[in-house]
Structure formats: C-alpha cells, structure tokens
C-alpha cells in the first residue's frame, strides 16, 4: 500500500504535467498552422505579408486557441520566399510562455516553451 501511495504521489503529478504541456504545445502548433496557412495563401497570390502586434490573423488565431500573442518587431514574409525573421511570444491561459521563432532568410520555424 505504501508503494502504491508513493507512486500516486510521484507519478500522477508528473504525468499530469506532461499532459498539460502536450495540450499547450498542441494549442501553439495549431495557432502557428492557422497563421502560416494565411501567410502561404497570400504569398501564392504574390502578396507580401507583415505580421504585426495588431494583425487581424494573429489576434484571431491567438483568440481561437486561448493564447495571447505579442511581437516585439514585425515579421515580413515576402512573396519571393524571403522572411525578415522574428519571435512571436505566446502566453497560455495558465500564464505559461511559449515562443514561435521564425528564422531569417527562409522562415524556418522553431516552437519552444520558455
């Protein structure tokens, strides 16, 4: 019984933490999928896209996924495939912080928890 109690005290909270992190990561990834789909569509039509703090697509995607988004500097996606690069800082409802890093020059993306 003592072993069962110890396992419940140690393992269950650890699994819960992994589960909540997985859920948050899914939220962030779905947020980025929505934003990047918009960017791809605009670029296919020959348009440049500038993501700024108050960009409608950014605000809408963040609200849909229960996130708050912040950009220190605008990120420019040119129709020729070049990207200015930058970070999109995201905050979850549980006040955990994630960042979507868009690298210059080709727009490679890294998503990580901060």
Phi, psi and omega in degrees: 000319181297321179296320178296319179294319179295317179298319180295324181285331184259312188285313185300312177299325178295317178293322178297319178298319177295320181295315180293324177295319178298316179299315179297318179298321177298318178301312182295317180295320178293323174302309183294323178300318180294314181295314183292329176296319177297313181299314180301315181299315180294320180293324177299330179273006177085015182262145169274148180236131175243116175272122178236172182307320184257020178297133183301316182296322180293312181295318181293314180296320179296315181296319179301328185252014176067037182237158170247129184249143177219137176236130177282320179229144178299149176248123182255125175252109181274154182294341179275004176101351179279148181227140180284337179083157179158180182242140170250112180270128183240143177235131180275173178297332179274012179063035172261148187250135177231157176225137172254110181263122177253117186272148174271144006261347189258357176084022176299139187245137174233130178247126179213156178275140178249000000 
